[in-house]
């Protein structure tokens, strides 16, 4: 018993007989009284080798700003000290270089930096804006499920409350983040100009447009109730007039009306005196805004629109310049509850989403015209009159 205790305490002298330990030391460690000496003499070499390899790798493959991917991906940022040594920092970033100084790098990591691809449900994904959004999501590698009834009638014939309620219920069950694409129509015929998100609007609840206007207002109410009461992550966008390829040719919207009429050699129909104003944004600008909203940390609502304001007569003139200078303008009685002015204040989107539109009407309209011309005339040349192809 005594010899065992002595052996464990390693106080045995060379002359003292000791019992053989069942755990015989290896040949590499002949003296078990010096484990730290072993680490210093043997393992320290490997530590030095590892550091040398890592240093060689980063010197051989430096990260430079030229390797930064385009907007929407999260690039590496490189910062250099005043000395000859370079300190590299890996930060997540979602905005152009000119905006980086305004960004707080800490906090919640946006959805876009996660390696795992997302599964996203897009209701109305076969439509105008929805299809462009689906394109962007697929391009970045997400799995997209589209829900659409292919309904091509007028928006006045619908109410969108039930659909919103169903999707909020789904978001609750699966723990998803919910994006509501609301509309500038929630402001009605506004008494405030331009319109900010804090403005409650001027809406006729029993007018001919109320089904759509009040439907979207109720959708916003439901969305915020699910957010406050059930903790669902939500985002709300209020979309102003948007145009671009894939718009329904005969959906009754003013831009598609003017373009289709000009291509078919029909008069451009202006309602009222044509002094009503609207703001028109190209669809790619809207999709960019929706992506930033969905991946950001702010609920909204956010106005997403182009502050460039045009009267209906000015819009008709731009269409004339783009398609047919000889196109005629025909005035018709104004529709009921038609808003007199519409222009978004996008200060909030600029400050919190770092977003603003970049495509002007005169730049975006020709792209839409090319799409409409192809769909109206097919492969035929457009030199003739208003003939159309099925």
FENBELMO-V138601 format. One record per backbone hydrogen bond with DSSP energy under -1.0 kcal/mol. CO is the residue of the C=O (numbers start at 1). NH is the residue of the N-H. E is the energy in kcal/mol with one decimal. If there is no record, write none. Layout:
co->{CO;CO}
nh->{NH;NH}
e->{E;E}
//
This chain:
co->{1;2;3;4;5;6;31;34;35;36;37;38;39;43;44;45;46;47;48;49;50;51;52;53;54;55;56;57;64;65;70;96;97;99;100;110;111;118;120;122;122;124;127;128;129;130;131;132;133;134;135;136;137;138;143;145;147;154;155;160;161;162;163;164;165;166;167;168;169;170;171;171;178;180;180;182;183;184;185;187;188;195;196;202;204;207;209;210;212;213;214;215;216;217;218;219;220;221;222;223;224;225;226;226;233;235;236;237;238;239;241;243;244;248;253;254;255;256;257;258;259;260;261;262;268;270;271;274;276;278;281;282;283;284;285;286;287;288;289;290;291;299;302;304;310;311;312;313;314;315;316;317;318;319;324;328;330;332;335;340;343;346;347;348;349;349;360;361;364;365;366;367;368;369;370;371;372;373;374;376;377}
nh->{5;6;7;8;9;11;34;38;39;40;41;42;44;47;48;49;50;51;52;53;54;55;56;57;58;59;60;61;67;68;73;99;100;102;103;113;114;143;145;125;147;127;131;132;133;134;135;136;137;138;139;140;142;141;120;122;124;157;158;164;165;166;167;168;169;170;171;172;173;174;175;176;235;182;237;239;186;187;188;202;190;345;199;189;207;210;213;214;216;217;218;219;220;221;222;223;224;225;226;227;228;229;230;232;178;180;302;182;304;184;281;283;247;251;257;258;259;260;261;262;263;264;266;265;330;332;274;313;312;310;243;286;287;288;289;290;291;292;293;294;295;236;238;240;278;315;316;317;318;319;320;321;322;323;327;268;270;272;338;277;195;350;351;352;353;355;364;365;368;369;370;371;372;373;374;375;376;377;378;389;380}
e->{-1.9;-2.4;-2.5;-2.2;-1.9;-1.8;-1.5;-1.4;-1.9;-2.4;-2.6;-3.0;-1.7;-1.9;-2.1;-2.1;-2.5;-2.3;-2.2;-2.2;-2.4;-2.5;-2.4;-2.3;-2.2;-1.9;-2.0;-2.6;-1.8;-1.8;-1.7;-1.8;-1.2;-1.8;-1.8;-1.3;-1.6;-3.2;-3.2;-1.1;-2.1;-1.7;-1.7;-1.1;-2.1;-2.4;-1.9;-1.7;-2.2;-2.6;-2.3;-1.3;-2.2;-1.7;-3.0;-2.9;-3.6;-1.6;-1.7;-1.6;-2.4;-2.4;-2.1;-2.3;-2.0;-1.9;-2.5;-2.1;-2.0;-2.2;-1.2;-1.7;-2.3;-1.2;-2.6;-1.4;-1.5;-2.0;-1.6;-2.1;-1.1;-2.4;-1.8;-2.3;-1.3;-1.0;-2.5;-2.8;-2.1;-1.9;-2.6;-1.9;-2.1;-1.9;-2.7;-2.3;-2.4;-2.2;-2.5;-1.7;-2.9;-2.9;-1.4;-1.7;-2.8;-3.1;-1.5;-2.6;-2.6;-2.3;-2.5;-1.8;-1.2;-1.1;-2.7;-2.5;-2.4;-2.4;-2.6;-2.5;-2.3;-1.9;-3.4;-1.1;-3.1;-2.5;-1.0;-1.9;-1.5;-2.8;-2.1;-1.5;-2.5;-2.0;-2.0;-2.5;-2.4;-2.1;-2.3;-2.5;-1.8;-2.4;-3.4;-2.3;-2.6;-2.3;-2.3;-2.0;-2.0;-2.2;-2.3;-2.5;-1.9;-2.7;-2.1;-3.4;-2.9;-3.1;-1.2;-2.1;-2.7;-2.3;-2.3;-2.5;-1.6;-1.6;-2.7;-2.6;-1.4;-2.5;-2.0;-1.3;-2.5;-2.9;-1.9;-2.0;-2.6;-2.4;-1.5;-2.5;-1.9}
//
